[in-house]
Amino acid sequence: MPKEIQDVKEFLSLMKGSDAQAKDSNKEPKKNLYIKESKKITKFKLRGKKYLFTFKTADKNKAQKIQQTLPQNVNKIVIGAGGKKQQTKKKQKK
């Protein structure tokens, strides 16, 4: 079920918090964040356990700030204007 979020702070809190309980309390569930960029609007789609949360913004600076503040447990998948997916890889800690 989709839900549209209007507030940036609420959307960021959804990304940082866990909407699904993990079996191990030390592990947080991995989340996928789809970023769809077009000429006018940038959409952020966060797949939760029950809902697909969507946040839209027309401000390019706000979209860049949101991308910079992504938590570590979120997989970022960018879908460009051409419809091509581009998944970013996380840096491995040694």
Secondary structure as GFF3:
##gff-version 3
##sequence-region A 1 94
A	DSSP	beta_strand	2	4	.	.	.	ID=ss1
A	DSSP	alpha_helix	8	16	.	.	.	ID=ss2
A	DSSP	beta_strand	31	37	.	.	.	ID=ss3
A	DSSP	beta_strand	42	47	.	.	.	ID=ss4
A	DSSP	beta_strand	52	57	.	.	.	ID=ss5
A	DSSP	alpha_helix	60	68	.	.	.	ID=ss6
A	DSSP	beta_strand	74	79	.	.	.	ID=ss7
A	DSSP	beta_strand	85	87	.	.	.	ID=ss8
###
